[in-house]
Amino acid sequence: MTDINTKLETAEHPENLRRVAIDPVSRVEGHGKVTLLLDENDRVHQVRLHIVEFRGFEKFIQGRPYWEAPVMVQRLCGICPVSHHLAASKAMDMIVGATLTPTAEKVRRLMHYGQMLQSHALHFFHLCSPDLLFGFDSDVAKRNIVGIAAAHPEIAKQGVLLRKFGQEVIRITAGKRIHGTGSVAGGVNKNVSIEERDYLLKDADQMVAWSADAVGIIKRLFSLNPELYNNFGTFQAHTLNLVRADGAMDLYHGGLRARDMNGQTLFDHYDYSHYWDEIFEDVKPWSYMKFPFLRSLGPETGWYRVGPLSRVTQCDFIPSPLAEAERKTFIAHDGGNAAKATLGFHWARMIEMLHTAEMIRELLHDPDLQGTDLVSKGERQERGVGVIEAPRGTLIHHYKVDENDQIVRCNLIVSTTHNNQAMNEAIRQVARQFIDGKKLTEGLLNHIEVAIRAFDPCLSCATHALGKMPLEVELLGMDGARVDLLMRSGDGVVSC
């Protein structure tokens, strides 16, 4: 970490500095805010991303029978419920000792590809395209999806229909578009009928074509303004993701691969059922989101980055032809600078969307989807770990179940949590590049949000914490005046 970044993190005498808050951060899933501390010369001394909501799924899942977990935990989110549904199911596969049947695995994969497709389309077209197509400091009145629909109606239409197609894949495989029940411990509860397959196949080619067009949009933006896109909020980071046994991208299953910021391999094809030997979690008093790090490197320097940018740059190849060709172009663009850029997340994300569209089309021709052998089980275990590559990155579900089939421990490390420190690094870089020493405007503050949106954070999923939470309770009288105040700090100390 550079000296100036250290300065931005460790503000001296914060009580003498002006506090500016972006509250809430807009066009992301969930609720968060950013605080900046500035001196009288508008120099930035500290920038932090705070997660200001708390959801206690790791606690209230305790005591429930294990087979309820895949349905319950997906209520963490309405945007990426399938990811939690499948990660929990994979953990429960270990609990029941199951080896999935070909039909069960392929139906789950189809479900997952539908989730990736719809989520990537939602993020790129609805949440980020206003910044990318209009400019980061463009008129805020049109910097939204309504403005995109007016100025770029064909792009807006493609975004809507791509997401709709992904949601239809989810509906057919999971039973519902949101919070389905298709995946169960040891398998799935339904296959894909011939009629359902044909319904999806009629639009599959168009989805592949539109996904390729989306890659073209972000590729052109990088080519038109390489100075901005290659350098905006860019920093070095360690990386983590799943890869297939042959090193290929695999969004559903694989071993963990981690590389340091210089590209050196830290571990490869690591068995995720013992992830805790490599990954640990830290907490800080100013956020409800945990700060994971690689044990071998420690909490100060061991933080890392996950998600599309890590997956596309770390895999040896993508096992679908169009996406693999685009991956090679991305890696080579501008001497490799795009593949290191924070805004490179957008390009990588669209390559993944193309890959999932290709994989959906390929899978729909597989006769195993119509199989009838749906569930299996084997020797019962007390612990289960399920890991999947969710749209935003590596997702870990870990459960312990007692002899009465009740969950007694649950730990979730979601994609946005892995990216917590990386997002803070990105906004510090943007503050240094665009805000430090300048008079603040809405457009300049939106630059901070643009950096956060690059990660496609799902803050609702990520709001978990360890230990005692800071709390402030204020009692107001009928006239609105404060009557009493009770505060508990992050270390558990209570004061009046």
N, C-alpha and C positions, 0 to 999 in steps of 0.2 A: 504494500500500500504506500502511495506516495505521501510526502510531507503535507501537501495541501489537503489531501483526503483525510489525513489524520487530524488536521486542523478543523476540517468541516465536521468531523465526528466528535471532537472533544472541545466544545466551546468553553472558553474561560469566562467566568462571571456572567452566566446566562441571564441573571436578574437585571443586568444593565443593557441587554440587547432587545431589539424589537422582534416580536414574534409574529410571523405571518403563517396562516393556516390555509391549506387547500382542503376544504371539508364540505362535502365528501369528494373523493376522487371519482370522477364521472366516467361513464362508459366502461365500467368493469363490473364483474359479478361480485356482489357483496359490498360491504361498507368499510372504507378505510379513509385515512386522511394523511396529509403530509404537513409537517411543520418546518419552517425555516427560521433561523435566528440570524438577524442582520444588525450591524452596527449603524452608527449615524452616517456613515459613508456608503451605505447599502452593500457593504462587504458581507458575504455569507460566511457564518461561523459554524453552522450546523444544519444538516438536512436529515430528516428522518421520516420513514414511512411507518405509520402507526395503524395497527388493526384494532378497531374499536368495538367489535362485537365479539361475543363469546358464545360458543355452542358446546355443550358438554356430552357429546355422543360417546366419548371414551368411557364415561362414567355410567350413563343411564342404559347402556347396552349390557352392563353387568347384571347378572341374574336372569337374563333372557335365555331361552333355549337356543342352541347354536344354529339351528336351521332357520331361525328368524333373522339372523344377521344380514344375509344378502338383500333382504327387502327393507329392513330397518335403516341400515347405515346409508343407503342411497338417498334418504331424506335429507342428508347433509346439503344437497344441492338439486336445483331444478334444471341446471345446464349440463352437468356431467354426471347424472345419477348412474348411467350405465357403467361408468368406470368403477364406481364404488360397488355396484352390484356384482361386477365380475371379479374385482379384487377380493371381495369378501367370499365369493363363491370359490375362488381358487384356494383361499385359506381353509374353507370348509371341506374342500376335496381332500386336503391333508388330514383333517380331523377324522373323516370317515375312511381314509385310506384308499381313495378312489384313483383309478387310472381311467381317464375319460375315454369313452367310445369315440370312433371317428365322427359319428353324427353329432355328438355332444360338443366336441371341440370345434367343429366347423360351424355349427350354429352359433356358438359363442363368438367365434372369430368374426362371423358376418355381423353379429350384433355390435361388436366392438368397432368394426370398420364403419358401420353406420353412425356410431357415436362420434368417431373422429371426424368424419366428413361433415356432419351437421354442426359440430362445435367449431371447427376451423372456418366453415363458411360464415357462421354467425359472427365470429370475432373479426374476420377480415372485412367482410362486406358491411356489417352493421355498426361495429364499434370502432374500427380503425380506418376504414376507407375515407371518412370525412377529413381526417388529418392528412392522409397521404395524397388525396386527390385535390384538396382545396389549399393545403398548406397549414403548418402548425399554428400560425398566428392569423389565420384568415378570419373573416367575419363570423363571430360565434353564433349568430342567428341562423346561418346556413350550414355550420359545421356539425351536421347530424345526418341521420339516415334519410330524413325528409328532404334535405338539401341534395343528397346524392340522387334520390329518386327524381328530383326535378332536373338536375344537371346531367346525370348519367343514367337515364331510365333503363337501358339495356343491362348495364352492370348491376343495378339494383335488382332487376328481375332475375338475373342469373343467381345472385346471392340468395334470394328468397327461395327459388326452386331447388337449388343445391341443398339448402338446409331442409326443405320439405322432403326431398328424396331420402336424405339420411334419416329423418324422423320416421319415414315409412319403413325403412329397413329395420329400425328399432321396434316399431309397432308389430311387425310380422314376426320377429324373433323373440321379443320380450313380452308381447301381449298388449303393451301400451306404449305410447310415445314417451311418456314420463313416468318413472317409478313403476316399471314393469316387474313381472315375476318369472320371466322365462328361465333364468339360471337358478339352479338349486344345488345343494350340496351333492357332489358326485355326478352332476350332469345338467340336463335341461329338461323342461317339462313339455316341450313340443318341438316338432320338426318344422321344416318349411315345405308346404304342399306344392304340387306342380302349378296350381293356379296362382299361389303367392309368388312362386319363382317367376312365372311368366309376366306377372304384373310388374315386378321390378325390372325384369330384363328389357321391357319395351323402352325404358328411359335410361338404361345403363350407359349406352354409347354417348348419349348427349351429356351425361354427367361427366364422363371422362373428357369430352371436348371442352366443356365449360371450365373444368378444373385446370386443363392445360392453358386456357385463356387467362385464368387468374394468375398462374405462374408468370405469364407474359406481362401482366399489368405491373407486378412488383419488379420484375426484371427491367422493364423500361424505366421505372422510377429511379432505380439504382444507376442506370446508364446515363440518365439525364442530369443527375445531381450527385455524382460520386463523393464529392467533398462532404456534403451533408450526411448522406446515408452511410458512408463508411466510418464516419467519425462521431456521430451523434451518440453521446452517452456510452461510448465503447470503452471496455476495460478487459483486462485479462482475468480468466477464471479457470479453476479446475472444472471438470465435467463428469457427469455420471449418467448412465442409461443402461437399458437392457440390450443385448445383442443375441442373435441366434448362434447356434454352435459353430456355424461356418463364418461368423462375423457379420452376417447380413442384418439389416434392420428387421426387427420383429417387434411389433407393437403389442402382441398378446403374451408372449412368453420368451424366456431366455435366461442368460446369466448376466450379472452385473459387470459392466466395464467402467473403469474410472481412469482418467488421464489428468496429469497436472497441466498447469497453464502453458507449459512449454511443449505439450504433446507427448510427454513420456508416460507410459502405462504404469499406473499404480497397482491395479489388479484387473484381471480379465476373466470372464466366464465364471465369476464368483457365484456360488450357490446362495441365492437370496434367502433361503430358509434360516441362514445364520447372519443376516444383515447386521445385527447388533455388534458383531465383532469388528465391523468396518465403519459403521455410522453411529454417531452419538448425537444427542440433542441438548442444546444449551437454551437458557431462557434469559430474557432481559426484562427489566421492570416497566418498560415503556411500550410493550406490545403484548397482545394475547397470542401472537404467533411465535412458535419456537424457532430456534436457529440451529439447524443440523450442521454437522461438520464431520469430516473424515478423521477417525480416531488417530490414524498414523501421523496426521499433520497438526492436530490440536485445534482448539476453538478459535484461535486468533487468525490463523492462516489456512485452516482446513475447510472453509466454506467452499461451495461449488455451485454449478449451474446445471439445470436439467431442462428438458423440453425439446421442441423441434430443432433448435439450433445445435444442441448437443447430439441429438440422435442422427441428424443428417450428416454432420461433420465427423462423427465418431464411428459410424458403421463402415464396414468395408465395401458394401454395395447395397442397393435397394433391389429387392427381388421382384420388380415389375419394370418393364422396359422403358416406358415413357418417363417415369419418375427417376429411374437411374440415369437416363440421359440428362435430365435437368439437374440432378445432383452433381454430375461432373461439371456442367456449365457453372453452377453456383460455386463449387470449390475453386474453380480456376479463375473466376471473375476478378479482374483488377488485381491480379497477383495474389489472390487469396484473401484480400481485405474484406470483401463482403461476408465471407464465412466466419470472420472474427467480430463482425459488427453487431451491436445490440439490435439495430433495425433489421439485421439479417434474420432475426426470428420470423419476420413476416414472409420472407422469401422461402425459408425452410418450411414454414407452416403450409404454404401453398404447394410445395413439392410433396409434402405428406398427404395433403388433400388429394392430389393427383394419384398418389400411390394407393390410397384407400379406395378411390373410385375404380381404379384398375383391379384391385383385389376383390371388390364386391362383384364386378362383372365376371371375373374368373371363377369365383366361388359359386356363383349362381348356376354354373354349368356342371357343378359337381353332384353326382347322384347321391352321395352320402347325405346330403341335406334332407333327402326324403326317407332316410333310414328310420327304423322303429326302435332300435336299441339305444335308449336315451340316458339311462342312469346306471352307475356301477358303484361298488363299495368294496372295501377290503379290511385290513386290520385297523382297528380304532386307535387314534392317537389323541394325546391331550393338548397338543399345540399345533397351530396352523398358521402359516404365513403365505399370503397371496400378494404377488407383485405384478403390476401391469404398467404399460406405458400409456397413461391417460393423455388427453389432448395437451395438457400443460406440462407433462413430464412424468417421471417415475412416481408411482403411487404404491405405498406399502400399507398393507393391512395385516395385523398380527393379533391373534386371539389365543387365549388359554381356556380350556373347557374342563370342568370337573367331572367326577363319575356320575353325576346326576344330569349330565348334558347341559349344564348351565355355564354360560360364559362368565368367567371370574376375572379376566383381565383382557383389556383391549388397548392397543396402541396403533394410532394412525399417523403416518407421515405422508402428507399429501404433496402433490407436485409444487404448489405455490409455497409451501413451507420450505421445501428444498431450496427454492429460489429467493428466500427471504433476504439474505444478506446480499445476494446478487442484485436484487431490485434496489436495495439501499445504495449499493455502489453505483448503479446506473444513474440514480437521481442526483447523487453527489457530483458525478462527472458533468451532468447537464447543468447543475447549478454553477459549477466552475466555468463552463463554456459560455453560457448564455445569460446568467443572472447576476453573477458576482460584480458588484460595482455599478449596476444599472438601476434605473427607476423601474419599478415593477409595473407590468401591464398584464391584462388577462392573457394575451397571447404568449408572453414570456412564461407565465405560470403554467399554461397549457403544455409547454415544452416538458415540464416535469411529468405531467400526466401521460404525454406521448411515450416517455421512457418506460413508465409503469405498464402501459397498455401493450408494449412490445412483448412482454412476458405473458400476456393473456391471463392475468391472475384471477383465481377464483377465491376471493377472500373469505367467503362463507365456509368453504371446505377447510380453509387453513386455520380457522380460529380455534386452536386448542392450546393449552398451556399446562405447565407443571407447577406444583406448589400453590402458594396463596396468592390470590389475585388482588391488585389494588382496587379499592372501592371507596366511593364517596356518596354519602347519603345526606341530602339537604332537606330540612323541614321548613316549609314556608307557611306563614300565617295567611288569613283570608285577604289581607291587604297586599299580599305578594312579598312582604318583607321576610327576611330570613329569621327564623326562630331558633334553629339549632343546626349544627353541622357535625357529622361524625365521619372520620376518614380512617381507612386502613391502607397502609403502604404495601408495596410489593413484598416486603420482608415480614409482613404480618403485624407490624406495630400499629396499634389503634390510637388515634388522638382525637380530641374534641376541637 
